[in-house]
Amino acid sequence: MFWKPVLTSKGKRRQKKRHACFRRYAFQEISSLKHFKSIVFILLCIFAVVYTFCLREAISDQDLSYFDSIVATFVSTLLSIIVGIFLFEYQQTENTKLELKRLQDIVKAESRDIVSILDSGEGMSINLQSGKSMKVMITFVSPLAHEEAGKSGGFDALITENLFHISRKIRMYNMKTEHLLGLLRISANEELLTHAINNVNETKVAVIQDCKQVESQVSKA
């Protein structure tokens, strides 16, 4: 059995702050590489023009081949650096697209699965002391994909907020369901049961609506 540390709310805020700082640092690194590539390319062009039309004319024929080889080595090295940066940026862009597509797919799949479970029409009928019967869905669902997508930072602020919002609502639904089961175990009075059943049913409707909304927003991202 492995020990898993439990983060407090303060620890979670610190963890999110570290993730945000890391994403900003990575973005700054990529931006600096873009500037470096542009600067190196411009300097390379200027150097090639100056050497070809100015410096090369001042070099004797005896030493020309020697300086040409040095310049060719220097230029090829800089070109290799520029090409390497370009390939790195291209790979980063492709990886970002693939990761976004993966997050979209798992969020849509999880949203559809949750909707299909909660909106299936199935449920159990609870007979109250007064003889009245109320129907409620007793199940537990998990927002793992929604939470992962929200923490990824791959979506805009509105979608990210909605992903965290639906995750909290799903966990609230589970808590209300667990509370209802606890009342059923102790044979609570009708008033408490009615209130708990209505809470579960209302939260279920809200979860279904929010899952459909998030699925639509993520698909268009």
C-alpha positions as CSV (number, residue, x, y, z in Angstrom):
1,M,0.0,0.0,0.0
2,F,1.4,3.3,-1.1
3,W,1.2,6.5,1.0
4,K,-0.3,9.4,-0.9
5,P,0.1,12.9,0.5
6,V,-3.0,14.9,1.0
7,L,-2.8,18.5,-0.1
8,T,-4.5,21.2,1.9
9,S,-6.3,24.1,0.2
10,K,-3.2,26.2,0.7
11,G,-1.0,23.5,-0.7
12,K,-3.2,23.1,-3.8
13,R,-3.0,26.9,-4.4
14,R,0.8,26.7,-4.2
15,Q,0.8,23.7,-6.6
16,K,-1.4,25.6,-9.1
17,K,0.8,28.6,-8.8
18,R,3.9,26.5,-9.6
19,H,2.2,25.0,-12.6
20,A,1.2,28.5,-13.9
21,C,4.8,29.7,-13.3
22,F,6.2,26.8,-15.2
23,R,3.8,27.4,-18.2
24,R,4.8,31.1,-18.2
25,Y,8.5,30.1,-18.1
26,A,8.1,27.7,-21.0
27,F,6.2,30.3,-23.0
28,Q,9.0,32.8,-22.4
29,E,11.6,30.2,-23.4
30,I,9.9,29.5,-26.7
31,S,9.4,33.3,-27.4
32,S,13.1,33.9,-26.7
33,L,14.0,31.2,-29.1
34,K,11.9,32.8,-31.8
35,H,13.7,36.2,-31.3
36,F,17.0,34.5,-31.3
37,K,16.3,32.7,-34.5
38,S,15.3,36.0,-36.2
39,I,18.3,37.9,-34.9
40,V,20.8,35.2,-35.9
41,F,19.2,35.0,-39.4
42,I,19.4,38.8,-39.9
43,L,23.1,38.9,-38.7
44,L,23.9,36.0,-41.0
45,C,22.5,37.8,-44.0
46,I,24.4,41.0,-43.1
47,F,27.6,39.1,-42.6
48,A,27.2,37.2,-45.9
49,V,26.6,40.4,-47.8
50,V,29.5,42.2,-46.1
51,Y,31.9,39.3,-46.7
52,T,30.9,38.8,-50.3
53,F,31.0,42.4,-51.5
54,C,33.6,44.0,-49.1
55,L,35.8,41.7,-47.1
56,R,36.4,39.1,-49.8
57,E,37.7,41.7,-52.2
58,A,40.4,42.7,-49.7
59,I,41.7,39.1,-49.2
60,S,44.5,37.9,-51.4
61,D,44.0,35.0,-53.8
62,Q,46.5,33.0,-51.8
63,D,44.4,33.2,-48.6
64,L,41.0,33.3,-50.2
65,S,40.3,29.6,-50.1
66,Y,41.3,29.5,-46.4
67,F,38.9,32.3,-45.4
68,D,36.2,30.9,-47.6
69,S,36.3,27.6,-45.7
70,I,36.2,29.4,-42.4
71,V,33.2,31.5,-43.5
72,A,31.4,28.5,-44.9
73,T,31.9,26.6,-41.6
74,F,30.6,29.5,-39.7
75,V,27.6,30.1,-41.9
76,S,26.7,26.3,-42.0
77,T,26.9,26.2,-38.2
78,L,24.5,29.2,-37.8
79,L,22.1,27.7,-40.4
80,S,22.1,24.4,-38.5
81,I,21.2,26.3,-35.3
82,I,18.3,28.1,-37.1
83,V,17.0,24.9,-38.6
84,G,17.2,23.2,-35.2
85,I,15.2,26.0,-33.6
86,F,12.7,25.8,-36.4
87,L,12.2,22.1,-36.0
88,F,11.9,22.4,-32.3
89,E,9.2,25.1,-32.6
90,Y,7.4,22.9,-35.2
91,Q,7.5,19.9,-32.9
92,Q,6.3,22.0,-29.9
93,T,3.4,23.3,-32.0
94,E,2.5,19.8,-33.2
95,N,2.7,18.4,-29.6
96,T,0.4,21.2,-28.4
97,K,-2.1,20.4,-31.1
98,L,-2.1,16.7,-30.3
99,E,-2.4,17.3,-26.5
100,L,-5.3,19.7,-27.1
101,K,-7.0,17.1,-29.3
102,R,-6.5,14.4,-26.7
103,L,-8.0,16.6,-23.9
104,Q,-10.9,17.4,-26.2
105,D,-11.6,13.8,-26.8
106,I,-11.4,12.6,-23.2
107,V,-13.6,15.5,-22.0
108,K,-16.2,14.9,-24.6
109,A,-16.1,11.1,-23.9
110,E,-16.4,11.6,-20.2
111,S,-19.2,14.2,-20.6
112,R,-21.2,11.9,-22.8
113,D,-20.7,9.0,-20.5
114,I,-21.9,11.0,-17.5
115,V,-24.9,12.3,-19.4
116,S,-25.8,8.8,-20.5
117,I,-25.6,7.5,-16.9
118,L,-27.5,10.3,-15.3
119,D,-30.1,10.8,-18.1
120,S,-30.8,7.1,-18.6
121,G,-34.2,7.3,-16.9
122,E,-33.2,4.5,-14.6
123,G,-33.3,4.9,-10.8
124,M,-34.7,3.5,-7.6
125,S,-38.0,4.3,-6.0
126,I,-37.9,5.2,-2.4
127,N,-41.0,4.6,-0.4
128,L,-41.6,7.2,2.3
129,Q,-43.4,6.7,5.6
130,S,-46.5,8.5,4.3
131,G,-46.8,6.0,1.5
132,K,-45.5,8.4,-1.1
133,S,-42.8,7.2,-3.5
134,M,-40.0,9.2,-4.9
135,K,-37.6,8.2,-7.7
136,V,-33.9,9.0,-7.5
137,M,-30.7,8.0,-9.3
138,I,-28.2,6.4,-7.0
139,T,-24.9,6.3,-8.6
140,F,-21.4,7.9,-8.5
141,V,-19.6,9.6,-11.3
142,S,-16.0,10.9,-11.6
143,P,-14.8,14.1,-13.3
144,L,-11.2,12.9,-13.9
145,A,-10.9,14.1,-17.5
146,H,-12.6,17.5,-16.7
147,E,-10.1,18.1,-13.9
148,E,-7.1,17.1,-16.1
149,A,-8.2,19.4,-18.9
150,G,-8.8,22.3,-16.5
151,K,-5.3,21.9,-15.0
152,S,-3.6,21.6,-18.4
153,G,-3.9,25.3,-19.2
154,G,-4.7,24.4,-22.8
155,F,-8.0,26.2,-22.9
156,D,-9.1,29.8,-22.5
157,A,-10.2,31.2,-19.1
158,L,-13.9,30.7,-19.7
159,I,-13.6,27.0,-20.6
160,T,-11.1,26.4,-17.8
161,E,-13.4,27.9,-15.3
162,N,-16.4,25.8,-16.6
163,L,-14.3,22.6,-16.4
164,F,-13.5,23.3,-12.8
165,H,-17.0,24.3,-12.1
166,I,-18.5,21.1,-13.5
167,S,-15.9,19.0,-11.6
168,R,-17.0,20.6,-8.3
169,K,-20.6,20.1,-9.2
170,I,-20.0,16.4,-10.0
171,R,-18.3,15.8,-6.7
172,M,-21.1,17.7,-5.0
173,Y,-23.5,15.3,-6.6
174,N,-21.6,12.3,-5.2
175,M,-21.5,13.9,-1.8
176,K,-25.3,14.5,-1.9
177,T,-25.8,10.9,-3.0
178,E,-23.7,9.6,-0.2
179,H,-25.6,11.7,2.2
180,L,-28.9,10.3,1.0
181,L,-27.6,6.7,1.4
182,G,-26.6,7.6,4.9
183,L,-30.1,8.8,5.7
184,L,-31.5,5.6,4.2
185,R,-29.3,3.5,6.4
186,I,-30.5,5.1,9.6
187,S,-34.2,5.2,8.4
188,A,-34.4,9.0,8.7
189,N,-37.7,10.8,8.8
190,E,-39.6,11.7,5.6
191,E,-38.8,15.4,5.7
192,L,-35.0,14.7,5.6
193,L,-35.3,12.1,3.0
194,T,-37.5,14.3,0.8
195,H,-35.0,17.2,1.1
196,A,-32.1,14.9,0.3
197,I,-33.8,13.3,-2.7
198,N,-34.7,16.7,-4.2
199,N,-31.1,17.8,-3.7
200,V,-29.8,14.8,-5.6
201,N,-32.3,15.2,-8.4
202,E,-31.7,18.9,-8.8
203,T,-28.0,18.5,-8.9
204,K,-28.3,15.7,-11.4
205,V,-30.2,18.0,-13.8
206,A,-27.6,20.7,-13.4
207,V,-24.7,18.2,-14.0
208,I,-26.4,17.0,-17.2
209,Q,-26.8,20.6,-18.5
210,D,-23.3,21.6,-17.6
211,C,-21.8,18.5,-19.2
212,K,-23.5,19.2,-22.5
213,Q,-22.4,22.9,-22.3
214,V,-18.8,22.0,-21.6
215,E,-18.8,19.3,-24.3
216,S,-20.0,22.0,-26.8
217,Q,-17.4,24.6,-25.7
218,V,-14.5,22.1,-25.7
219,S,-15.5,20.9,-29.2
220,K,-15.2,24.5,-30.6
221,A,-11.9,25.3,-28.8
